[in-house]
């Protein structure tokens, strides 16, 4: 250690509790964040193995400490990258190189593990019936946070896997999906045009309409009359789902959730034997969520 170099102590029990409280608050607000942990140090690095920091979705250091100006900016940028990509990273910080390293010659080096913690995407199911019930079960099994919105009120016994049930929302004012969420309209023609308007005015990228081709056309015509552009209407999948030849409500739900998985993972939807044989081009960039979600907040 260099003369006069102050080494930051390990986190106290109180600091650890404060960090956990902040993480819990972020989880309840469904805000993404990242946790940075020093896993190894050499030389005169000021942090100690086990030092932690909590970084918010905007890159701000919310709590903890993994080094001063030598390391903080690099860790914050890595945290932003991890939250964007949904993948953890281990970064090597050279604290001796003022130009090519982390910004100032602190001395030594350290390795930091940065892990993103992302809220689970929400699957919004509007309506009732067997298809909606199956969608709720499939969605929960696949790790979605499922919200069911129906009027006058969803039956809790029919949606036991839902994280939230919304009733008496005739104008769909409580339909507030985020960009990374998914919306499925299964209202059986009752209010589907109203809920579609509400969904299109949100940042959500996927809106599925379970309806006949004729009804789907009528809803799309209505949305055009409301002034939505062709680009905005492209977010509406109507009729929804993949071509599985689905006939029963259970099969229809399967075709819709299969489309969601395909888009979420950036896949082709083609038979796996064609993909394995090279007949299908490599998969596209993921549409929404990372293929690997190492840590998710409910």
C-alpha positions as CSV (number, residue, x, y, z in Angstrom):
1,X,0.0,0.0,0.0
2,X,1.3,3.5,-0.8
3,X,2.3,5.9,1.9
4,X,-0.8,7.8,3.1
5,X,-3.2,5.7,1.0
6,X,-6.5,5.3,2.9
7,X,-8.1,1.9,2.5
8,X,-11.9,2.0,2.7
9,X,-13.2,-0.5,5.3
10,X,-15.5,-3.3,4.6
11,X,-19.3,-2.6,4.9
12,X,-20.6,-2.6,8.4
13,X,-23.8,-4.6,9.3
14,X,-25.7,-1.3,9.4
15,X,-24.5,-0.4,5.9
16,X,-25.4,-3.8,4.6
17,X,-28.9,-3.5,6.1
18,X,-29.3,0.0,4.4
19,X,-28.2,-1.5,1.1
20,X,-30.8,-4.3,1.4
21,X,-33.5,-1.8,2.3
22,X,-32.7,0.3,-0.8
23,X,-32.8,-2.9,-3.0
24,X,-36.2,-3.8,-1.5
25,X,-37.5,-0.4,-2.3
26,X,-36.3,-0.6,-5.9
27,X,-37.9,-4.0,-6.3
28,X,-41.2,-2.7,-5.0
29,X,-41.1,0.2,-7.4
30,X,-40.1,-2.3,-10.2
31,X,-37.0,-0.2,-11.0
32,X,-33.9,-1.9,-12.6
33,X,-30.6,-1.6,-10.8
34,X,-27.2,-3.2,-10.6
35,X,-25.0,-4.5,-7.7
36,X,-21.2,-4.1,-8.1
37,X,-19.0,-6.3,-5.8
38,X,-15.3,-6.1,-5.6
39,X,-14.0,-9.7,-5.9
40,X,-10.3,-9.2,-6.0
41,X,-7.7,-6.4,-5.4
42,X,-4.0,-6.1,-5.9
43,X,-1.5,-3.4,-4.9
44,X,-2.8,-0.2,-3.4
45,X,-6.4,-0.4,-4.6
46,X,-8.5,1.5,-2.0
47,X,-11.5,-0.9,-2.0
48,X,-11.5,-4.3,-0.3
49,X,-12.8,-7.6,-1.6
50,X,-16.5,-7.7,-0.7
51,X,-17.1,-4.0,-1.0
52,X,-20.4,-3.3,-2.7
53,X,-22.2,-0.5,-4.4
54,X,-25.8,-0.1,-5.7
55,X,-26.2,1.6,-9.0
56,X,-29.6,2.9,-10.2
57,X,-31.1,2.7,-13.7
58,X,-29.7,6.1,-14.6
59,X,-26.2,5.2,-13.6
60,X,-26.2,7.1,-10.3
61,X,-24.4,5.5,-7.3
62,X,-27.2,5.0,-4.8
63,X,-25.3,3.4,-2.0
64,X,-22.1,1.6,-1.1
65,X,-18.5,2.1,-2.3
66,X,-16.2,0.2,-4.7
67,X,-13.5,2.9,-5.0
68,X,-13.3,6.6,-5.6
69,X,-12.6,8.4,-8.8
70,X,-10.3,5.7,-9.9
71,X,-13.1,3.1,-10.3
72,X,-16.5,4.7,-9.9
73,X,-17.0,6.0,-13.4
74,X,-16.0,2.7,-15.0
75,X,-18.3,0.7,-12.7
76,X,-21.2,3.0,-13.3
77,X,-20.8,2.7,-17.1
78,X,-20.5,-1.1,-16.8
79,X,-23.7,-1.2,-14.7
80,X,-25.6,0.7,-17.4
81,X,-24.3,-1.7,-20.0
82,X,-25.3,-4.7,-17.9
83,X,-28.8,-3.3,-17.3
84,X,-29.2,-2.8,-21.0
85,X,-27.9,-6.2,-22.0
86,X,-29.3,-8.1,-19.1
87,X,-26.0,-9.9,-18.5
88,X,-23.5,-9.7,-15.6
89,X,-19.9,-8.8,-16.2
90,X,-16.6,-9.0,-14.5
91,X,-14.4,-6.0,-15.2
92,X,-10.7,-5.6,-14.7
93,X,-9.7,-2.1,-13.5
94,X,-6.1,-1.0,-14.0
95,X,-5.6,1.8,-11.4
96,X,-2.1,2.5,-12.5
97,X,-2.8,3.8,-16.1
98,X,-3.9,7.4,-16.1
99,X,-4.6,7.4,-19.8
100,X,-5.9,4.0,-20.7
101,X,-7.1,2.8,-17.3
102,X,-9.8,4.2,-15.1
103,X,-8.9,7.9,-15.1
104,X,-6.2,8.5,-12.5
105,X,-3.1,6.8,-11.2
106,X,-4.3,5.3,-7.9
107,X,-2.1,2.3,-8.1
108,X,-2.9,-1.4,-8.1
109,X,-5.8,-3.2,-9.8
110,X,-9.1,-4.8,-9.0
111,X,-11.8,-7.0,-10.4
112,X,-15.4,-6.1,-9.9
113,X,-18.5,-8.3,-10.5
114,X,-21.4,-6.2,-11.8
115,X,-24.8,-7.9,-11.8
116,X,-28.0,-6.4,-13.2
117,X,-31.3,-6.9,-11.3
118,X,-34.2,-6.4,-13.6
119,X,-37.9,-6.4,-12.8
120,X,-39.8,-9.2,-14.3
121,X,-41.8,-8.2,-17.4
122,X,-45.5,-8.0,-16.9
123,X,-48.0,-9.9,-19.0
124,X,-51.2,-7.9,-19.1
125,X,-54.2,-10.0,-19.8
126,X,-57.5,-8.2,-20.5
127,X,-60.6,-10.2,-20.4
128,X,-61.8,-13.6,-19.2
129,X,-62.5,-17.1,-20.5
130,X,-60.6,-20.2,-20.9
131,X,-58.0,-18.7,-23.2
132,X,-57.3,-15.9,-20.7
133,X,-57.0,-18.4,-17.9
134,X,-54.5,-20.5,-19.8
135,X,-52.5,-17.4,-20.8
136,X,-52.3,-16.6,-17.1
137,X,-51.0,-20.0,-16.2
138,X,-48.5,-20.1,-19.1
139,X,-47.3,-16.6,-18.4
140,X,-46.6,-17.3,-14.7
141,X,-44.8,-20.5,-15.6
142,X,-42.6,-18.7,-18.0
143,X,-41.6,-16.1,-15.3
144,X,-43.9,-13.2,-16.2
145,X,-45.6,-11.1,-13.6
146,X,-49.2,-11.6,-14.7
147,X,-51.9,-8.9,-14.3
148,X,-55.5,-9.7,-15.2
149,X,-57.8,-6.8,-16.0
150,X,-61.5,-7.7,-16.4
151,X,-64.9,-6.2,-15.7
152,X,-66.7,-6.2,-13.4
153,X,-64.0,-8.2,-11.7
154,X,-61.7,-11.3,-12.4
155,X,-62.5,-14.4,-10.5
156,X,-59.5,-15.2,-8.3
157,X,-60.3,-18.9,-8.4
158,X,-59.8,-18.9,-12.2
159,X,-56.6,-16.9,-12.1
160,X,-54.7,-18.3,-9.2
161,X,-51.3,-17.5,-10.7
162,X,-52.0,-13.8,-11.3
163,X,-49.8,-11.3,-9.3
164,X,-52.6,-8.7,-9.5
165,X,-56.3,-8.7,-10.4
166,X,-57.9,-5.5,-11.6
167,X,-61.7,-5.0,-11.8
168,X,-64.2,-2.3,-12.5
169,X,-61.8,-0.6,-14.9
170,X,-64.3,0.0,-17.8
171,X,-62.1,2.6,-19.5
172,X,-58.9,0.7,-18.9
173,X,-57.3,3.6,-17.0
174,X,-55.3,1.1,-14.9
175,X,-53.8,-0.4,-18.0
176,X,-50.3,1.1,-17.7
177,X,-47.8,-1.3,-19.4
178,X,-44.1,-0.4,-19.6
179,X,-42.0,-0.7,-22.7
180,X,-40.8,-4.2,-21.9
181,X,-44.2,-5.5,-21.0
182,X,-46.7,-7.5,-23.1
183,X,-50.4,-7.0,-23.6
184,X,-53.0,-9.6,-24.6
185,X,-56.5,-8.5,-25.3
186,X,-58.9,-11.3,-24.9
187,X,-62.1,-9.5,-24.0
188,X,-64.2,-11.5,-26.5
189,X,-65.1,-8.3,-28.5
190,X,-66.2,-6.4,-25.5
191,X,-64.2,-3.2,-25.2
192,X,-61.3,-4.6,-27.3
193,X,-61.1,-1.3,-29.3
194,X,-61.1,0.8,-26.2
195,X,-58.3,-1.2,-24.5
196,X,-56.3,-1.3,-27.8
197,X,-56.4,2.6,-27.8
198,X,-55.1,2.7,-24.2
199,X,-52.4,0.1,-25.0
200,X,-51.2,2.0,-28.1
201,X,-50.9,5.2,-26.0
202,X,-48.4,3.4,-23.8
203,X,-44.8,2.5,-24.6
204,X,-45.5,-1.2,-24.8
205,X,-44.1,-2.9,-27.9
206,X,-46.4,-5.9,-28.2
207,X,-50.2,-5.9,-28.2
208,X,-52.0,-9.1,-29.1
209,X,-55.6,-9.1,-30.1
210,X,-57.3,-12.5,-29.8
211,X,-60.2,-12.2,-32.2
212,X,-61.4,-13.4,-35.6
213,X,-60.0,-12.0,-38.7
214,X,-63.1,-10.0,-39.3
215,X,-63.2,-8.5,-35.8
216,X,-59.4,-7.8,-36.0
217,X,-60.0,-5.9,-39.2
218,X,-62.7,-3.8,-37.6
219,X,-60.6,-3.0,-34.6
220,X,-57.6,-2.0,-36.8
221,X,-59.9,0.3,-38.9
222,X,-61.2,1.9,-35.7
223,X,-57.6,2.5,-34.6
224,X,-56.7,4.1,-37.9
225,X,-59.7,6.4,-37.5
226,X,-58.3,7.4,-34.1
227,X,-55.2,8.7,-35.9
228,X,-52.7,6.0,-35.2
229,X,-50.0,5.6,-37.8
230,X,-49.0,2.5,-39.7
231,X,-45.9,2.3,-37.6
232,X,-47.9,2.4,-34.4
233,X,-50.4,-0.1,-35.6
234,X,-47.5,-2.5,-36.4
235,X,-47.3,-3.1,-32.6
236,X,-50.8,-4.7,-32.7
237,X,-50.8,-8.4,-33.5
238,X,-54.2,-9.0,-34.9
239,X,-55.1,-11.8,-35.1
240,X,-52.5,-12.8,-32.5
241,X,-50.3,-15.8,-32.2
242,X,-48.3,-18.2,-34.4
243,X,-49.9,-20.5,-37.0
244,X,-50.3,-23.7,-35.0
245,X,-53.7,-24.5,-36.4
246,X,-55.1,-23.7,-33.0
247,X,-58.8,-24.4,-32.5
248,X,-59.4,-24.8,-28.7
249,X,-58.9,-22.0,-26.2
250,X,-55.9,-23.8,-24.8
251,X,-54.3,-24.1,-28.2
252,X,-55.0,-20.4,-28.9
253,X,-53.4,-19.4,-25.7
254,X,-50.4,-21.6,-26.6
255,X,-50.1,-20.0,-30.0
256,X,-50.1,-16.5,-28.4
257,X,-47.6,-17.3,-25.7
258,X,-45.4,-19.0,-28.3
259,X,-45.3,-15.8,-30.3
260,X,-44.4,-13.8,-27.2
261,X,-41.5,-16.2,-26.5
262,X,-40.3,-16.1,-30.1
263,X,-40.2,-12.2,-30.1
264,X,-38.8,-12.0,-26.6
265,X,-35.9,-14.2,-27.6
266,X,-35.4,-12.9,-31.1
267,X,-36.0,-16.3,-32.7
268,X,-37.3,-17.3,-36.1
269,X,-40.3,-19.5,-35.1
270,X,-39.1,-22.1,-37.6
271,X,-38.6,-25.9,-36.8
272,X,-35.5,-26.5,-34.7
273,X,-34.2,-29.1,-37.2
274,X,-34.1,-26.4,-39.9
275,X,-32.3,-24.1,-37.5
276,X,-29.8,-26.8,-36.5
277,X,-29.1,-27.6,-40.1
278,X,-28.3,-24.0,-41.0
279,X,-31.4,-23.5,-43.2
280,X,-32.5,-20.6,-41.0
281,X,-30.4,-17.5,-40.5
282,X,-29.0,-16.8,-37.0
283,X,-31.6,-15.3,-34.7
284,X,-32.2,-11.6,-34.6
285,X,-31.4,-9.2,-31.8
286,X,-33.7,-9.8,-28.9
287,X,-36.9,-7.8,-29.1
288,X,-37.2,-7.1,-25.4
289,X,-35.8,-9.2,-22.7
290,X,-32.4,-10.9,-22.4
291,X,-32.1,-14.6,-23.1
292,X,-30.5,-15.0,-19.7
293,X,-32.0,-13.1,-16.7
294,X,-29.5,-13.9,-13.9
295,X,-31.4,-11.9,-11.4
296,X,-34.9,-10.5,-11.5
297,X,-36.9,-8.5,-9.1
298,X,-40.6,-9.5,-8.8
